[in-house]
């Protein structure tokens, strides 16, 4: 309790009563909604070069983590990414990092839900992507995603998931161009510490994907 009062006091000093009210409101109620997409990694992966020269670095996760920490990304997310050895490629243009992907398995920290999700075998989750604002529209994301999918397939994974806010039409278009298909939409509400998923918990989508992945693997083995 004393810790909470101390944080309220600091917020009051820095942001005044409105800042305290907003902070308490976020603690009592949070919400978001996103469309979930999937891409089978065993299907053909077409080349998707960017419209300007970029180099995708797949094996320099330490550099990606340093960059993300400098940008103040969520600490629990990055801690788990480092612990689990997530695939964290970045794109270089003229020697500068201009794009980043965060891809994890078998566990990922989902910042939308403030919790860790455990993924079924064979399935990875692309839980964040970033391209420098001044270079968006140059298809840098497409090249990063395509090269990352090739690496994931080499590692034996069969499916890649991601989720995108319904309002983010540009990102949806970019991922559809890479072969991703929508599989459902989940709204999240956190009311007074209680988490509510609508229309169902993400585990239901993951279970469905697990069954599909197992069936696909069986078909490939038999053929």
Secondary structure, 3 states (H helix, E strand, C coil): CHHHHHHHHHHHHHHHHHHHHHHHHHHHEEEEEEEEEEEECCCCCCCCCCCCCCEEECCCHHHHHHHHHHCCCCHHHHHHHHHHCCECCEEEECCEEEEEEEEECCEEEECCCCEEEECCCCEEEEEEEEECHHHCCCCHHHHHHHHHHHHHHHCCCCEEEEEEECCCHHHHHHHHHCCCEEEEEEEEEEECCEEEEECCCHHHHHHHHHHHHHHHHHHHHHC
